[in-house]
Amino acid sequence: MVNNITHKNLTHFSHKFNIKKTNKVLRNVNTKSDFKKLILKSDYIQNKKQVFNKVIDVNANITNQENSGRCWLFAFLNIIRYKMIKKYKLEPSFELSQNFLFFYDKLEKANYYLNYILESYSTDLETLKSETQLVKLINLLDKVTDDGGQWNMFVNLIEKYGIVPKSNMNDHFHSANSLELEQFYDDFLRKCAYRIRSMSKGDLLKNKEVLLESMLFDCYKILVLFLGEPPSKITWEYYETSDKNKSLKANKIAEVTPLNFYKKYVPYKARDKICLINYPCKQAPFYKLYNVEMTFNILGAAEQNFINVPSNIMMDAVKKSINSEEAVWVGVDFNKYISNEHGFLDSEGFDYEDVFGFDNYMKKCDALNYRQSGPNHAVVIKGFNFDNSKTDGFLVENSWGDEKGFKGNYYMSKSWFDDYTYQVVVDKKCVPQNILNVLKQQPTLLPYWSPFGALLKGGY
């Protein structure tokens, strides 16, 4: 039976809508402005939270990923730069180079992609069978080298390539506005895939290594032309604020590789961190170790697994980390109940039900399963307020510049954390031993189409 929309249906819908006079008023208002202004609670704005009883002790400017999907890199590098600013008494404007890691992430993703194309040579793209390998290949052809990333990718990158200050590899037009690079680069890689799959098996086996090196060189050339060439060695010169009178002392670290700079001068060790997720669904029991298919950006790199725990365990770990003066990388759904104008993440700030007669809220598991929600953006939690009041929650730093939120920051309510925070990365010392013991398990592999296989990019 086909249930078409009939003219009778439309007449009935129109009558039902227009008979209620307030609907006409709401339509007239909503069609002329952002509907969030219509549903924003004015009394909530008057009492919104901007003071927190615990904030990490650092003075750092707000960063801006601009028109790119690099939120995951910005969030991690922000946490590290807080530590650099404190250790070396640097100015608040100090940043680490996001472009440096962005370059190598793109290059490693290309290598992963090309190797997968070589491995899947025998899979026929025109077959209509829904075999797993074909579905994976099509998924990879769709994504190619997306800007987004995950915790494991960041760890793999810095442990292979290191880190440099932003002054040693600054942002350029195409790192800050990455769409043209992504389109051109991905089209080149798709053409490489076509070339590989058009070769005879004999020719491919004979020329495989030479072909791969040639294609990777072209990838390198594209990236250098768009992003600049990463330095093989750096000299970092900086001013240290040496006393309360703000007198400056010049310092210099000369001729060091980016990897040695990370190992010797950066007070952050990625291997000491652990990723906790909150996936409250029966297909992923709590207190188990997980990984996701096809989220490696570096071939042969060590796996970075994550532990599924209840939300309150994640929240406790975040508070312990803040109390120990280390900010926390979090993966969230930054599209839900957000006001960029007023700087908050809280469902209590909006009144959907009185305007529409319903809201779209779903429990976390249902929202994940029906793709209503999922991790799509990475931010930093750097403070909290917990005094059993209605304003219990967290202080969040975003990477969209200081014109959004309250000077680049947001208040995240406790309930919003429970509903829309999916991942946190904290030091192992912030996690109970019984949780750390889960790391000894063999990880369960979640399918690549799992919500936790999403790459966080959070562009605006």
Secondary structure, 3 states (H helix, E strand, C coil): CCCCCCHHHHHHHHHHHHCCHHHHHHHHHHCCCCHHHHHECHHHHHCCCCCCCEECCCCCCCCECCECCCHHHHHHHHHHHHHHHHHHCCCCCCCECHHHHHHHHHHHHHHHHHHHHHHCCCCCCCCCCCCHHHHHHHHHHHHCCCCCECHHHHHHHHHHHCCCEHHHCCCCHHHHECHHHHHHHHHHHHHHHHHHHHCCHHHHHHHHHHHHHHHHHHHHHHHHHHHCCCCCCEEEEEEEECCCCCCEEEEEEEEECHHHHHHHHCCCCHHHEEEEECCCCCCCCCCEEEEECCCCCCCCCCCCCEEECCHHHHHHHHHHHHHCCCCEEEEECCCCCEECCCCEECHHHECHHHHHCCCCCCCHHHHHHCCCCCCCEEEEEEEEECCCCCCCEEEEECCECCCCCECCEEEEEHHHHHHHEEEEEEEHHHCCHHHHHHHHCCCEEECCCCHHHCCECCCC
